[in-house]
Amino acid sequence: MTQKVLISSCLLGEKVRYNGSHCLITHPIIKEWHQHNLIIAFCPEVAGGLPIPRPAAEISGGAGKDVWERGAEVIIKPLVDTNANDAISPDVIVTQAFKAGAEQCLALVHQHQIKLAILKAKSPSCGSETIYDGSFSGKLRVGEGVTTALLVKYGVKVFSELQLKQAYEYWLGL
Ligand code: SF4
């Protein structure tokens, strides 16, 4: 089996998350793919030009598919005056950076003929089942991130790190 697997960089221990951390997963399945040199690591937000660390972003007005098809935007939470509890800066729209990173990810997928990705759960880029709902209140909604939506559109099967066994079974069948 030589099918390569795309994996979110943060799941491989790279400190690329918005807060400068990683979320390394250590699992025999990942180890096996590593041993066979089958893993391609990618962080779409960093590839799209966003810094580390960076403010947390959420999709406003939908999920990843809506960003591509219906004008939903990826925004950064405004600063809040804690006394007045009012926003004192406007939303910062970072949709273009998210789209640019997703397009680079798709190019990588085509280059390596990748059919399977393991992407970080709940991320506005990488989420596959749920994402934060745009209210910056910790609430989730059903839907995928911006990169996941693009990859799925082009036929890539996307699992989260919580679905490694299903991902491995899918990979075995490729
Ligand atoms: Fe980068 Fe995706 Fe990890 Fe966020 S979840 S840090 S975009 S790889």
Residues whose N, C-alpha, C, O or C-beta is under 5 A from the ligand:
A	BS01	SF4	S8 S9 C10 V16 R17 Y18 F42 C43 P44 E45 K120 S123 S125 C126
